[in-house]
């Protein structure tokens, strides 16, 4: 009698139902061949991501075997692939979640059935695909297959980089990421050097400027002012040192895109600071 090697701690005891290996019909559409395995792709904005995969496998002798894997991924937004070997049989169920993620948009998991043959280890069937977190598990065969940019993303308040005196603000979308920019705010403290400054908020794709927003009036010397940019804001000064700037509705920014300042008459002693912005983030 063959000995089936699995990573199971417990097998079904006292089972009443067996598998007729000569005449059985597959109970699922996921047959696992001798050299087949699961392929798990994990991409995450967290470092590390802790993804747990749990599956139940029906062996040819009728034994139902639980399989439990924990994947610790430190490969970040670019993602990585992890192979999980299986014994021959039928995959009955599969689930996945990340105990370190708290919202959608953080950890994306795709589990595929990888079959060997004339083409080495081609993906034959995608079982799970979507974002996983503590309150949201994916399961096969029930969960739909979601692409990375589907549904709600991760809401993030980001503290930007404070530039040196006399330098501009420049914030860039990380690699393998998509942002929907919701708000953007910053301050400008002008030096005593005479002359009005005109801070222009510029959007570009890393090369070409495609939108520019300007304040209604210039900023005089020796002042400290705040700027708030959001969808629906009019372009005005509320007379308290705060400038309101209009944003772009449903503005999606891809990896490498930037939001930055481009200031007319910026002086060496002028200082930008307090850069904060709200984005909805997806892996991409």
PALUMSE-322297 format. One record per residue (C-alpha): x, y, z; residue number from 1. Coordinates in nm, 2 decimals. Example, Ala and Ser with C-alpha at 12.3 -4.5 7.8 and 13.67 -1.06 7.14 Angstrom:
[[1.23, -0.45, 0.78], 1]
[[1.37, -0.11, 0.71], 2]
This chain:
[[0.00, 0.00, 0.00], 1]
[[0.13, 0.34, -0.09], 2]
[[0.23, 0.59, 0.18], 3]
[[0.10, 0.94, 0.12], 4]
[[0.33, 1.21, 0.24], 5]
[[0.15, 1.53, 0.36], 6]
[[0.21, 1.81, 0.60], 7]
[[-0.10, 1.72, 0.80], 8]
[[-0.10, 1.69, 1.18], 9]
[[-0.44, 1.52, 1.19], 10]
[[-0.63, 1.29, 0.95], 11]
[[-0.99, 1.20, 0.96], 12]
[[-1.05, 0.93, 1.21], 13]
[[-1.33, 0.67, 1.19], 14]
[[-1.44, 0.78, 0.85], 15]
[[-1.74, 0.61, 0.70], 16]
[[-1.71, 0.73, 0.34], 17]
[[-1.43, 0.60, 0.12], 18]
[[-1.32, 0.69, -0.23], 19]
[[-1.36, 0.42, -0.50], 20]
[[-1.03, 0.49, -0.68], 21]
[[-1.14, 0.29, -0.99], 22]
[[-1.48, 0.44, -1.06], 23]
[[-1.49, 0.77, -0.86], 24]
[[-1.61, 1.09, -1.01], 25]
[[-1.43, 1.41, -0.90], 26]
[[-1.61, 1.59, -0.61], 27]
[[-1.45, 1.92, -0.72], 28]
[[-1.29, 2.05, -1.04], 29]
[[-0.95, 2.08, -0.88], 30]
[[-0.77, 1.75, -0.93], 31]
[[-0.41, 1.75, -0.79], 32]
[[-0.17, 1.54, -1.00], 33]
[[0.14, 1.37, -0.87], 34]
[[0.37, 1.66, -0.96], 35]
[[0.12, 1.94, -0.91], 36]
[[0.15, 2.22, -0.65], 37]
[[-0.01, 2.54, -0.54], 38]
[[0.15, 2.86, -0.65], 39]
[[0.09, 3.15, -0.40], 40]
[[0.16, 3.51, -0.51], 41]
[[0.18, 3.77, -0.23], 42]
[[0.22, 4.14, -0.27], 43]
[[0.19, 4.38, 0.03], 44]
[[0.25, 4.73, 0.14], 45]
[[0.33, 4.58, 0.48], 46]
[[0.66, 4.45, 0.59], 47]
[[0.62, 4.17, 0.66], 48]
[[0.29, 4.03, 0.55], 49]
[[0.17, 3.71, 0.73], 50]
[[-0.04, 3.51, 0.50], 51]
[[-0.21, 3.19, 0.62], 52]
[[-0.33, 2.94, 0.36], 53]
[[-0.55, 2.65, 0.48], 54]
[[-0.67, 2.37, 0.26], 55]
[[-0.84, 2.03, 0.27], 56]
[[-0.73, 1.76, 0.04], 57]
[[-0.91, 1.43, -0.04], 58]
[[-0.65, 1.15, -0.09], 59]
[[-0.71, 0.85, -0.32], 60]
[[-0.76, 0.62, -0.01], 61]
[[-1.05, 0.84, 0.11], 62]
[[-0.85, 1.02, 0.38], 63]
[[-0.93, 1.39, 0.41], 64]
[[-0.61, 1.58, 0.50], 65]
[[-0.59, 1.93, 0.64], 66]
[[-0.30, 2.14, 0.51], 67]
[[-0.19, 2.46, 0.69], 68]
[[0.08, 2.70, 0.56], 69]
[[0.20, 3.03, 0.69], 70]
[[0.39, 3.25, 0.45], 71]
[[0.60, 3.54, 0.58], 72]
[[0.66, 3.78, 0.29], 73]
[[0.91, 4.06, 0.30], 74]
[[0.92, 4.13, -0.07], 75]
[[0.69, 4.43, -0.05], 76]
[[0.47, 4.58, -0.33], 77]
[[0.65, 4.40, -0.61], 78]
[[0.54, 4.07, -0.47], 79]
[[0.68, 3.72, -0.49], 80]
[[0.57, 3.36, -0.56], 81]
[[0.57, 3.08, -0.31], 82]
[[0.53, 2.71, -0.42], 83]
[[0.34, 2.48, -0.19], 84]
[[0.37, 2.10, -0.27], 85]
[[0.06, 1.87, -0.25], 86]
[[-0.01, 1.50, -0.26], 87]
[[-0.22, 1.35, -0.54], 88]
[[-0.59, 1.39, -0.47], 89]
[[-0.88, 1.63, -0.49], 90]
[[-0.87, 1.98, -0.34], 91]
[[-1.19, 2.02, -0.14], 92]
[[-1.15, 2.38, 0.00], 93]
[[-0.90, 2.66, 0.04], 94]
[[-0.89, 2.98, 0.24], 95]
[[-0.64, 3.27, 0.28], 96]
[[-0.60, 3.57, 0.51], 97]
[[-0.33, 3.81, 0.64], 98]
[[-0.32, 3.85, 1.02], 99]
[[-0.10, 4.16, 0.98], 100]
[[-0.33, 4.35, 0.75], 101]
[[-0.63, 4.56, 0.87], 102]
[[-0.79, 4.69, 0.55], 103]
[[-0.82, 4.63, 0.18], 104]
[[-0.55, 4.76, -0.04], 105]
[[-0.27, 4.63, 0.18], 106]
[[-0.20, 4.26, 0.11], 107]
[[-0.30, 4.09, -0.22], 108]
[[-0.30, 3.72, -0.26], 109]
[[-0.34, 3.50, -0.57], 110]
[[-0.34, 3.12, -0.53], 111]
[[-0.32, 2.91, -0.85], 112]
[[-0.30, 2.54, -0.93], 113]
[[0.02, 2.48, -1.11], 114]
[[0.05, 2.18, -1.33], 115]
[[0.35, 2.02, -1.48], 116]
[[0.36, 1.88, -1.83], 117]
[[0.50, 1.96, -2.17], 118]
[[0.53, 2.32, -2.06], 119]
[[0.70, 2.33, -1.72], 120]
[[0.47, 2.44, -1.44], 121]
[[0.21, 2.63, -1.63], 122]
[[-0.08, 2.78, -1.43], 123]
[[-0.38, 2.57, -1.50], 124]
[[-0.64, 2.73, -1.27], 125]
[[-0.66, 3.04, -1.05], 126]
[[-0.84, 2.95, -0.73], 127]
[[-0.82, 3.27, -0.52], 128]
[[-0.74, 3.63, -0.60], 129]
[[-0.80, 3.94, -0.40], 130]
[[-0.71, 4.14, -0.09], 131]
[[-0.70, 3.96, 0.24], 132]
[[-0.69, 4.09, 0.60], 133]
[[-0.80, 4.00, 0.95], 134]
[[-1.17, 4.06, 0.89], 135]
[[-1.18, 3.94, 0.53], 136]
[[-1.09, 3.59, 0.42], 137]
[[-1.09, 3.46, 0.07], 138]
[[-1.21, 3.11, 0.01], 139]
[[-1.23, 2.86, -0.28], 140]
[[-1.46, 2.76, -0.44], 141]
[[-1.68, 3.05, -0.31], 142]
[[-1.49, 3.38, -0.35], 143]
[[-1.48, 3.57, -0.68], 144]
[[-1.15, 3.65, -0.84], 145]
[[-1.07, 4.02, -0.79], 146]
[[-0.79, 4.22, -0.97], 147]
[[-0.56, 4.44, -0.76], 148]
[[-0.74, 4.77, -0.84], 149]
[[-1.10, 4.65, -0.78], 150]
[[-1.31, 4.78, -0.49], 151]
[[-1.21, 5.00, -0.20], 152]
[[-0.84, 5.07, -0.14], 153]
[[-0.65, 5.14, 0.18], 154]
[[-0.71, 5.48, 0.32], 155]
[[-0.38, 5.64, 0.41], 156]
[[-0.28, 5.97, 0.57], 157]
[[0.08, 6.03, 0.46], 158]
[[0.33, 6.27, 0.61], 159]
[[0.54, 6.40, 0.33], 160]
[[0.90, 6.50, 0.32], 161]
[[1.00, 6.85, 0.44], 162]
[[1.23, 7.00, 0.18], 163]
[[1.53, 7.21, 0.25], 164]
[[1.49, 7.59, 0.27], 165]
[[1.45, 7.73, -0.08], 166]
[[1.35, 7.39, -0.22], 167]
[[1.02, 7.26, -0.35], 168]
[[0.78, 7.00, -0.23], 169]
[[0.78, 6.68, -0.44], 170]
[[0.58, 6.36, -0.35], 171]
[[0.58, 6.06, -0.57], 172]
[[0.37, 5.75, -0.60], 173]
[[0.57, 5.44, -0.50], 174]
[[0.64, 5.16, -0.75], 175]
[[0.36, 4.89, -0.80], 176]
[[0.11, 5.13, -0.64], 177]
[[-0.19, 5.33, -0.75], 178]
[[-0.33, 5.63, -0.55], 179]
[[-0.65, 5.82, -0.56], 180]
[[-0.55, 6.16, -0.42], 181]
[[-0.82, 6.30, -0.20], 182]
[[-0.65, 6.59, -0.01], 183]
[[-0.32, 6.76, 0.00], 184]
[[-0.20, 7.03, 0.25], 185]
[[0.12, 7.21, 0.33], 186]
[[0.26, 7.54, 0.47], 187]
[[0.49, 7.81, 0.34], 188]
[[0.69, 8.04, 0.56], 189]
[[0.84, 8.32, 0.34], 190]
[[1.17, 8.49, 0.42], 191]
[[1.21, 8.86, 0.47], 192]
[[1.33, 8.90, 0.11], 193]
[[1.09, 9.14, -0.07], 194]
[[0.85, 9.02, -0.35], 195]
[[0.54, 8.80, -0.38], 196]
[[0.57, 8.43, -0.42], 197]
[[0.33, 8.23, -0.63], 198]
[[0.32, 7.86, -0.53], 199]
[[0.18, 7.65, -0.81], 200]
[[0.07, 7.29, -0.73], 201]
[[0.17, 7.07, -1.02], 202]
[[0.07, 6.72, -1.11], 203]
[[0.30, 6.52, -1.35], 204]
[[0.37, 6.17, -1.46], 205]
[[0.74, 6.20, -1.37], 206]
[[0.81, 6.38, -1.70], 207]
[[0.51, 6.59, -1.83], 208]
[[0.30, 6.83, -1.63], 209]
[[-0.07, 6.77, -1.69], 210]
[[-0.24, 6.99, -1.43], 211]
[[-0.14, 7.31, -1.24], 212]
[[-0.33, 7.49, -0.97], 213]
[[-0.24, 7.84, -0.86], 214]
[[-0.35, 8.05, -0.55], 215]
[[-0.57, 8.35, -0.61], 216]
[[-0.30, 8.59, -0.49], 217]
[[0.07, 8.60, -0.43], 218]
[[0.23, 8.54, -0.09], 219]
[[0.42, 8.84, 0.05], 220]
[[0.75, 8.83, 0.24], 221]
[[0.77, 8.74, 0.61], 222]
[[0.44, 8.55, 0.62], 223]
[[0.34, 8.20, 0.72], 224]
[[0.05, 8.06, 0.52], 225]
[[-0.13, 7.72, 0.49], 226]
[[-0.26, 7.56, 0.17], 227]
[[-0.54, 7.30, 0.16], 228]
[[-0.62, 7.13, -0.17], 229]
[[-0.93, 6.90, -0.21], 230]
[[-1.20, 6.82, -0.46], 231]
[[-1.47, 7.08, -0.46], 232]
[[-1.27, 7.36, -0.29], 233]
[[-1.28, 7.70, -0.46], 234]
[[-0.96, 7.88, -0.52], 235]
[[-0.96, 8.15, -0.26], 236]
[[-0.79, 8.30, 0.05], 237]
[[-1.01, 8.29, 0.36], 238]
[[-0.84, 8.59, 0.51], 239]
[[-0.69, 8.39, 0.80], 240]
[[-0.37, 8.28, 0.62], 241]
[[-0.52, 7.97, 0.47], 242]
[[-0.55, 7.92, 0.10], 243]
[[-0.80, 7.68, -0.05], 244]
[[-0.71, 7.51, -0.38], 245]
[[-0.93, 7.30, -0.60], 246]
[[-0.84, 6.93, -0.66], 247]
[[-0.92, 6.69, -0.94], 248]
[[-1.23, 6.47, -0.90], 249]
[[-1.14, 6.10, -0.89], 250]
[[-0.78, 6.17, -0.96], 251]
[[-0.59, 5.84, -1.00], 252]
[[-0.21, 5.85, -0.99], 253]
[[0.00, 5.56, -1.11], 254]
[[0.35, 5.46, -1.00], 255]
[[0.60, 5.74, -1.07], 256]
[[0.34, 6.02, -1.08], 257]
[[0.41, 6.32, -0.86], 258]
[[0.23, 6.61, -0.69], 259]
[[0.47, 6.89, -0.62], 260]
[[0.51, 7.27, -0.59], 261]
[[0.66, 7.49, -0.86], 262]
[[0.70, 7.84, -0.71], 263]
[[0.75, 8.16, -0.90], 264]
[[0.99, 8.39, -0.72], 265]
[[1.08, 8.13, -0.45], 266]
[[1.36, 8.27, -0.23], 267]
[[1.65, 8.09, -0.07], 268]
[[1.51, 8.14, 0.28], 269]
[[1.15, 8.03, 0.20], 270]
[[1.05, 7.71, 0.38], 271]
[[0.78, 7.46, 0.29], 272]
[[0.67, 7.22, 0.56], 273]
[[0.38, 7.03, 0.73], 274]
[[0.32, 6.82, 0.42], 275]
[[0.02, 6.59, 0.47], 276]
[[-0.21, 6.42, 0.23], 277]
[[-0.49, 6.16, 0.21], 278]
[[-0.49, 5.89, -0.05], 279]
[[-0.68, 5.58, -0.13], 280]
[[-0.42, 5.32, -0.22], 281]
[[-0.41, 5.00, -0.42], 282]
[[-0.13, 4.77, -0.52], 283]
[[-0.08, 4.77, -0.89], 284]
